[in-house]
Amino acid sequence: MKVAVSVYGKVLNKMYILLYILVGGIAGWIASIIMHQNSRMGIIANIVVGLVGAAIGGLIAHLTGLGGLSIFTFWGFGFAILGAVILIAIINAIRGHR
């Protein structure tokens, strides 16, 4: 059975899916450390925050005129972390944490 997912019109195979999860998890973990939430977040939360943060970071890059960035580049990874930090700040504001 062949597994493929379409992201931004590109078909990704199993290896790319695993790489997105891994890099998203690392971005989420770094963001949780920056926001002092590391002790509250597990691996699944870090992955989800990292992947959603990558989408937010990609949107920010697009709106600032930097175009589409891949999460697998230095700048793309940086924007993924930025987006994850923004996401954690929004979640904290909604929940009432500092």
Backbone hydrogen bonds in HBPLUS format (Angstrom, degrees):
<---DONOR---> <-ACCEPTOR-->    atom                        ^
c    i                          cat <-CA-CA->   ^        H-A-AA   ^      H-
h    n   atom  resd res      DA  || num        DHA   H-A  angle D-A-AA Bond
n    s   type  num  typ     dist DA aas  dist angle  dist       angle   num
A0005-VAL N   A0012-LEU O   3.08 MM   7  5.18 152.0  2.16 137.0 145.5     1
A0012-LEU N   A0005-VAL O   2.66 MM   7  5.18 162.4  1.69 151.8 158.1     2
A0007-VAL N   A0010-LYS O   2.82 MM   3  5.24 155.3  1.88 151.8 153.1     3
A0010-LYS N   A0007-VAL O   2.89 MM   3  5.24 164.5  1.91 116.5 121.2     4
A0017-ILE N   A0013-ASN O   3.15 MM   4  6.45 156.9  2.21 153.9 161.0     5
A0018-LEU N   A0014-LYS O   3.01 MM   4  6.29 160.6  2.05 151.6 156.0     6
A0019-LEU N   A0015-MET O   2.90 MM   4  6.17 153.4  1.97 147.0 155.1     7
A0020-TYR N   A0016-TYR O   2.84 MM   4  6.06 158.2  1.89 150.7 155.8     8
A0021-ILE N   A0017-ILE O   3.06 MM   4  6.32 157.8  2.11 147.7 153.5     9
A0022-LEU N   A0018-LEU O   2.91 MM   4  6.11 161.4  1.94 149.1 154.4    10
A0023-VAL N   A0019-LEU O   2.85 MM   4  5.96 177.5  1.85 158.0 158.7    11
A0024-GLY N   A0020-TYR O   2.82 MM   4  5.70 153.9  1.89 140.7 149.4    12
A0025-GLY N   A0021-ILE O   2.86 MM   4  5.91 150.8  1.95 141.5 149.5    13
A0026-ILE N   A0022-LEU O   3.02 MM   4  6.32 153.9  2.09 148.3 155.1    14
A0027-ALA N   A0023-VAL O   2.92 MM   4  6.15 160.3  1.96 148.7 154.2    15
A0028-GLY N   A0024-GLY O   2.89 MM   4  6.07 158.1  1.94 147.5 153.6    16
A0029-TRP N   A0025-GLY O   2.88 MM   4  6.02 150.6  1.96 142.3 150.8    17
A0030-ILE N   A0026-ILE O   2.94 MM   4  6.17 164.4  1.97 153.0 156.2    18
A0031-ALA N   A0027-ALA O   3.00 MM   4  6.17 159.0  2.04 145.1 151.4    19
A0032-SER N   A0028-GLY O   2.87 MM   4  6.07 149.5  1.97 142.7 151.2    20
A0033-ILE N   A0029-TRP O   3.01 MM   4  6.31 144.7  2.14 144.9 154.3    21
A0034-ILE N   A0030-ILE O   2.96 MM   4  6.25 160.4  2.00 150.7 156.0    22
A0035-MET N   A0031-ALA O   2.94 MM   4  6.12 153.6  2.01 147.4 154.3    23
A0037-GLN N   A0032-SER O   2.74 MM   5  4.83 164.6  1.76 156.1 156.8    24
A0036-HIS N   A0033-ILE O   3.17 MM   3  4.99 162.8  2.20 102.8 107.2    25
A0040-ARG N   A0037-GLN O   3.01 MM   3  5.39 143.2  2.15 110.4 121.2    26
A0046-ASN N   A0042-GLY O   2.98 MM   4  6.21 156.8  2.03 149.9 156.8    27
A0047-ILE N   A0043-ILE O   2.99 MM   4  6.21 156.1  2.05 146.4 152.3    28
A0048-VAL N   A0044-ILE O   2.94 MM   4  6.20 169.9  1.95 157.1 159.4    29
A0049-VAL N   A0045-ALA O   2.85 MM   4  5.93 168.8  1.87 152.2 156.0    30
A0050-GLY N   A0046-ASN O   2.85 MM   4  5.87 153.9  1.92 141.2 149.3    31
A0051-LEU N   A0047-ILE O   2.89 MM   4  6.10 159.6  1.93 152.9 157.7    32
A0052-VAL N   A0048-VAL O   2.93 MM   4  6.07 170.7  1.94 156.3 159.2    33
A0053-GLY N   A0049-VAL O   2.73 MM   4  5.64 148.7  1.82 138.6 149.2    34
A0054-ALA N   A0050-GLY O   2.88 MM   4  6.00 139.2  2.04 135.7 146.0    35
A0055-ALA N   A0051-LEU O   3.21 MM   4  6.55 148.0  2.32 139.5 147.0    36
A0056-ILE N   A0052-VAL O   2.94 MM   4  6.31 156.9  2.00 150.1 156.7    37
A0057-GLY N   A0053-GLY O   2.73 MM   4  5.90 163.1  1.76 149.6 154.9    38
A0058-GLY N   A0054-ALA O   2.84 MM   4  5.95 149.2  1.94 139.4 148.0    39
A0059-LEU N   A0055-ALA O   2.99 MM   4  6.22 148.7  2.09 142.1 150.2    40
A0060-ILE N   A0056-ILE O   2.92 MM   4  6.26 156.2  1.98 150.7 157.4    41
A0061-ALA N   A0057-GLY O   2.88 MM   4  6.12 159.3  1.92 147.9 153.6    42
A0062-HIS N   A0058-GLY O   2.94 MM   4  6.11 153.7  2.01 141.7 149.1    43
A0063-LEU N   A0059-LEU O   2.86 MM   4  6.08 160.9  1.89 151.1 156.2    44
A0064-THR N   A0060-ILE O   2.95 MM   4  6.10 139.8  2.12 145.7 155.8    45
A0066-LEU N   A0061-ALA O   2.80 MM   5  5.05 143.7  1.93 168.2 161.1    46
A0065-GLY N   A0062-HIS O   3.16 MM   3  5.25 159.8  2.21 104.4 109.7    47
A0073-THR N   A0070-SER O   3.21 MM   3  5.74 154.5  2.28 120.4 119.2    48
A0077-PHE N   A0073-THR O   2.86 MM   4  6.00 157.4  1.91 151.0 156.4    49
A0078-GLY N   A0074-PHE O   2.98 MM   4  6.23 154.4  2.05 145.3 152.9    50
A0079-PHE N   A0075-TRP O   2.90 MM   4  6.15 157.7  1.95 150.2 155.6    51
A0080-ALA N   A0076-GLY O   2.92 MM   4  6.12 140.6  2.08 138.4 149.7    52
A0081-ILE N   A0077-PHE O   3.00 MM   4  6.32 153.8  2.07 148.1 154.0    53
A0082-LEU N   A0078-GLY O   2.95 MM   4  6.23 160.7  1.99 147.1 152.7    54
A0083-GLY N   A0079-PHE O   2.86 MM   4  5.98 161.5  1.89 144.3 149.3    55
A0084-ALA N   A0080-ALA O   2.94 MM   4  6.12 150.9  2.02 142.3 150.5    56
A0085-VAL N   A0081-ILE O   2.86 MM   4  6.13 153.3  1.93 152.4 159.6    57
A0086-ILE N   A0082-LEU O   3.00 MM   4  6.27 159.9  2.04 150.0 155.2    58
A0087-LEU N   A0083-GLY O   2.91 MM   4  6.14 155.0  1.98 143.7 150.9    59
A0088-ILE N   A0084-ALA O   2.93 MM   4  6.17 161.8  1.96 149.8 153.8    60
A0089-ALA N   A0085-VAL O   2.95 MM   4  6.17 157.4  2.00 148.8 155.3    61
A0090-ILE N   A0086-ILE O   2.94 MM   4  6.21 154.5  2.01 149.4 156.1    62
A0091-ILE N   A0087-LEU O   2.93 MM   4  6.19 163.4  1.96 153.0 157.5    63
A0092-ASN N   A0088-ILE O   2.85 MM   4  6.03 161.4  1.88 151.0 156.2    64
A0093-ALA N   A0089-ALA O   2.95 MM   4  6.12 151.9  2.03 143.3 150.9    65
A0094-ILE N   A0090-ILE O   2.98 MM   4  6.24 154.7  2.04 150.0 156.6    66
A0095-ARG N   A0091-ILE O   2.93 MM   4  6.12 160.0  1.97 151.1 156.9    67
A0096-GLY N   A0092-ASN O   2.80 MM   4  5.76 126.9  2.08 138.5 152.0    68
A0097-HIS N   A0092-ASN O   2.90 MM   5  4.89 134.4  2.12 142.0 146.5    69
